[in-house]
């Protein structure tokens, strides 16, 4: 069964793995229909998972709609997180995109309707825009919290300095705290270990990480001719096996999976879990879901972790903050 952790400096208890629902729906031409999404959701819930992560833009609103339906009758069993900044249609009006308070208010109201709920536990700013200052973001999130629309605030895909700046502004002005930061992290994308992880640790911010499989490359499936996210999302959220270091990393993941008699996805996710974050899994099928969830039962040895750290990262990362 799933273990639970305290979410940053909040009193919230979340499961060690979050369920990302970017594949819930077919609005992007690639994903899981409502029936398949229900099977994925139920398998995650049956394993003890309680942290659901979605966004207004996922499948152009279909993900939120499906999640809202799936939560009916069991809403209080889950921590619900969603994001704004991109809009929920292919060509959204400029006034409902970006990080402005205008976009924030319009987006949260639309998300609440699609999610069929009266509040969102964790509301993410999906990514920074090129205009909105942190002061406006912090004030807008505080307004939503005071109105009871959201309970916690988070920043997704923001650089470490902006996370720290916003968190400090919120603390000094008595606004709703920045409770969490979401960013990409995997054996083929370890940059956050030099800045975002230390910032989160220092400020008591909960790190939530996406793409622990590097878009699937760490499973080795693309070596067999599968396409998956390599083509499914137009090549986005995908890390290619395009260097000797990455080839060595995939080789090491596959070798350790063989040693433990398990699947490669579980090795990559278990490694990511060892960094104190809540990794988000984003399966498209029930089979992938069950396999991903098995990572919670994997214990990597000190020697295996060292091997993965060495082949995947530069020396100062592999010998320093990688296992913290």
Helices and strands as residue ranges (DSSP letters): E 4-6, E 13-15, E 17-20, H 34-46, E 51-53, G 58-61, H 62-71, G 75-77, E 79-84, G 94-96, H 101-115, E 120-125, H 134-146, E 150-156, H 160-173, E 178-184, G 191-194, H 196-203, E 206-210, G 214-219, G 221-224, H 229-232, H 244-260, H 264-273, E 278-281, H 286-293, G 294-297, H 302-312, H 315-318, G 321-323
